[in-house]
């Protein structure tokens, strides 16, 4: 989802969730990352996705689709870690 596509609260949550997931992905790919901050971003992203599911918000077109396929944000993020 792109910022210009946001027209309501549901779109806003989907957009923010996608942004948080982009941050998690970026942090996961770094050789060195602050562990606490990485875990905090994962937690925020998971809460956001949980809310989207509970509120039946469409997350197609966002990274959340891939997260759902992996089961949760932590498992999804682990696929980007190559230590």
VODO-287001 format. One line per 10 residues: number of its first residue (from 1); for each residue x, y, z of C-alpha. Coordinates in Angstrom, 3 decimals, decimal comma, padded with zeros to 6 digits. Layout:
N
NUM	X Y Z; ...
***
This chain:
83
1	000,000 000,000 000,000; 001,200 003,481 -000,848; 000,670 006,569 001,277; -001,476 008,202 -001,402; -003,897 005,237 -001,201; -004,813 005,948 002,435; -008,431 007,122 002,567; -009,711 005,842 005,910; -008,636 004,437 009,278; -008,389 000,894 007,944
11	-006,041 001,992 005,160; -004,022 003,977 007,683; -003,499 000,943 009,924; -002,529 -001,180 006,907; -000,060 001,485 005,754; 001,528 001,931 009,199; 001,762 -001,848 009,602; 003,538 -002,090 006,263; 005,980 000,633 007,340; 006,743 -001,135 010,625
21	007,303 -004,401 008,772; 009,708 -002,618 006,418; 011,657 -001,473 009,478; 011,720 -005,015 010,883; 012,931 -006,362 007,533; 015,647 -003,732 007,283; 016,842 -004,375 010,830; 016,825 -008,146 010,287; 019,156 -007,845 007,302; 021,775 -005,856 009,233
31	024,802 -007,668 010,538; 024,568 -005,780 013,811; 021,272 -004,616 015,271; 020,207 -003,451 018,723; 018,519 -006,600 020,061; 016,021 -004,811 022,303; 014,950 -002,386 019,562; 014,596 -005,208 017,035; 012,420 -007,210 019,437; 010,373 -004,080 020,194
41	009,710 -003,441 016,498; 008,690 -007,090 016,043; 006,277 -006,772 018,966; 004,746 -003,571 017,586; 004,352 -005,145 014,149; 002,760 -008,281 015,599; 000,270 -006,217 017,617; -000,603 -004,244 014,510; -001,202 -007,394 012,463; -003,241 -008,941 015,281
51	-005,451 -005,823 015,299; -005,852 -005,984 011,531; -006,994 -009,597 011,789; -009,355 -008,875 014,694; -010,860 -005,884 012,889; -011,079 -007,742 009,541; -008,911 -005,163 007,794; -007,716 -006,090 004,319; -003,938 -006,357 004,308; -003,540 -007,416 000,690
61	-000,802 -005,459 -000,999; 001,173 -005,166 002,242; 004,001 -007,174 003,772; 001,469 -008,486 006,290; 000,368 -010,998 003,656; 003,800 -012,634 003,803; 003,832 -012,517 007,592; 000,531 -014,387 007,748; 002,002 -017,074 005,468; 004,901 -017,514 007,921
71	002,644 -017,548 010,981; 003,978 -014,513 012,862; 006,323 -011,543 012,584; 009,229 -013,233 014,417; 009,245 -016,240 012,079; 008,926 -013,947 009,059; 011,764 -011,705 010,285; 014,007 -014,719 010,862; 013,933 -015,422 007,118; 015,909 -012,196 006,552
81	018,615 -012,875 009,144; 021,837 -014,194 007,633; 024,428 -014,076 010,401
***
